[in-house]
Amino acid sequence: QVGVFLAAGFHPHLEVFAKMNDAYLGIDVSARRLLVYPVNGAEHFFRFDEVNSWRIVPAGKRNHRLEVLTSNLDVPVFSIVLRSAEVLSTEARLSILLGS
């Protein structure tokens, strides 16, 4: 799925793949947009100015969940389950790209 968007000019500087399903988050800084999948079974693009905040929270004993809170009323929250080993590096990279 992501290959289609790469061919269409989406060039992510950060990619996060879910631990437990086929969810994906990619951030293209030069285009100032995020690609998330799935949203209602399809992909969705957010502009940087639609992202209100993000956070990583514990989700069970061994997992964490990245939540992106948006101003888009159709998709107010997008979340993806992370492996514990990816939490610190993902958090650091998101802080650089999106701020805190």
Secondary structure by P-SEA (a helix, b strand, c coil): caaaaaaacccccbbbbbcccccbbbbbccccbbbbcccccbbbbbccccccccccccccccbbbbbbbcccccccbbbbbbcccaaaaaaaaaaaaccc
